Amino acid sequence: MAHLSPLLRDAVPEFKERFEHYENTRGFVPNSILTMSRRPAIAAAFMQMNKVVLYEGTVEEELKMLVSLVASQAAGCRYCQAHMANLSSIYQASDKKIAAVWEFAHSPLFSDAERAALRLAVNASIIPNQATQQDFDELDRYFDEGQIVELVATISLFGYLNRWNDTMATELEDHPAKVAQRTVGSHGWQPGKHG
């Protein structure tokens, strides 16, 4: 059970346009943001950061979604895993690729560049942080410095979200739960405390 219930959408009319965007792209408004909206300045700053990190730059959105998914798996946040399985699907990752993301190191579904990014996501998301110079040397083979910043920003954004949603025990919405069960669920995904 969530520690705080999400606000109703109409409680923060200043976010009407952004909430409509979420509804149109994801099929729902995230409970995490509805809860965060108790402090509109925090929610607004988060939504802007989320937009800039995930949807701008030159790293493909599909890869950013998969990096976010594997980072959330490494951190153990079921809410974010479900959301990122959903967004990975929206941004054209196949169900097979989503289901195999944790086995990226050996799966033929992933390129060497994707493996380098996903390896960093795992290593940077566990505590204590296990990212090494070797991770960055491998990234240098496939990504420019700006793209490396994008990848680390993506991982860091989900460090925040993983802590937020695990701490708040944010209630998982039906749609991402169904996508996660269909894709990640084949590898033992369960809703956890966010169910």
N, C-alpha and C positions, 0 to 999 in steps of 0.2 A: 504494500500500500504506500502510495506517495506521501511524503512528509508534508507537502503543501499541494493543494489542488490547483490545477491550471485555472487561470482566469478565463472567463468567457471572452470571445473575440471582441464583442462590442464594448468591453470594459476599457479598451485602449484604442479609441477611434483613430488616433494618429498613425496607427500601424495598418489601417484598412487596406491600403494598396499593397503593402508587403505581404499581408496575410492572404490576400487574393492571389498573389503570385505563388505562394506556397501551395495553396489549394489547387491552382491550375497546373503546377509542375509536379507536385508530389501526391496530390489527391487528399491532402489534409494539412492542417496547421499543427506544427510540432508542439506537443505539450511542454517541452523544455522551454520554448520561447514564450508560451503563454504563462508559464510559471515565472520566468525571468521578468516578465512585463510588469510585475509589481513595482519594479524600479525601471521605468521606461528608459532612462538614460543608459542603464546597463544593457537592456534588450536592444536598444538602437545601436549602441556601439558593437555589440556582438553580431547583430545582423549585418552591419556594414563590413566588419572584419570577415565574416563568413563569405560574403559576396566577393570581396576582393581576393581572398585566399583561394577559394574553390573555383571561381568562375572568371577570373582574369589571368592574364599571363600567357605563356606559350606551352606549358605542360598540358597535355591532353586531359580533359575533364575525366574521361574514363579512368585514367591512371590515378588521378587525384582521389577519385572515389574509392578505388581499390586500395590505395595507400591508407586512406582513412579507415577502411574496413579492417585491414590487417592490424593497424595501430590499435583499433578498438578491441580486436580479438586479443592482442598481446596484453592490453590493459584490463581485459575482462569485463568491459562495459556492454552488457546485453542490449541495452536501449540503443546505443550508438551502432552496434553491430547490425541490428535490425534496420536502422535508418540507412546505414551505408550499403547494405545489401540492396535495399530499395533504390537508392540513388545510383548505385553501380548498374543496376538493371536499366534504369531510366537513361543513363549515359552509355548505353550500348554494350555493356559487358554481358556476355552470355551467362546463362544459369550455370553451365559447366565451369566457366572460369571463376565465377563467384564462389561456387562450392569448393573449388580447388585452390583458392587463394592462400590458404594456410600451407599448402604443399607447393608453393610457387618455386621453391629451389629446385625441384625435380620434375615438375609438371611441364610437358611439352606445350601447354597452352600459353606459357609466358615467354616473352623475349628476354634476352640478356639485360637489356635496359630496364625492363619491368622488374626483373629479379633484383637488380641493384637498388632500385627505389624501394621495393617491398622489404628487402633485407634491412635497409636503413630504418624503415618504419617499425619493424619488429625490434631492432636493437635500441632504437631511441625511445620506445614506448614502455619498455620494461624497467623496473626499478630494482637496483640502480641501473642507470642508463648504460647500455653496452655499445653505443656507437663508437667506432674507432676510425683512425686514419685510413685503414684499409677500406672501410665503407665509402669514405669520401673519394679515395683513389678510384674505386670502381665506378662511382657516380660520374667522375670526371671523364670517363670513357664515353659517356652517352649524353650528358647534360652540360649546358653551359652554367656559369656561376649564378645567373639570374634564375635559371630553372632549379638549381640546387636550393636556392633561397625559397622558391615556391614549394618545393617538396618538404623542406624543414618547417615552413610555415603551416603546411597542411597537417603534418604530424603534431605540431605544437597546438594548433587549433583544437585537435581532437584530444590532446592532453587536458585542455580546459573542459571540453564537453564530457569526456569520460569521467572526470572528477565531479562535474556538476550533476550529471544524471545518476551516477552511483550514489553520491551523497544525498541527493534529493529523492532517490528511489522513484524517479519520474515514471509515471504510468505509460506504458507502451501502447501506442495507437494500433488499431486492428490491421490497417493496411500494411505497414512495415513488418508487423509480426507475421502476417501470412507470407510475405515475400521471403523473410528470413527462414521460415519453416520450410518453404519450397526449395530454397537454394542452400543456405548455410546449414539448415536442419539435417541435411543428409550426412553431416559430420558431427551430429550430436548437439546442435544448437537447441537450447531451451530458453524460454523467456526469463528465467531467473527472478530476481526480486522486482523486476519491472513488469512482470506479467499481468 
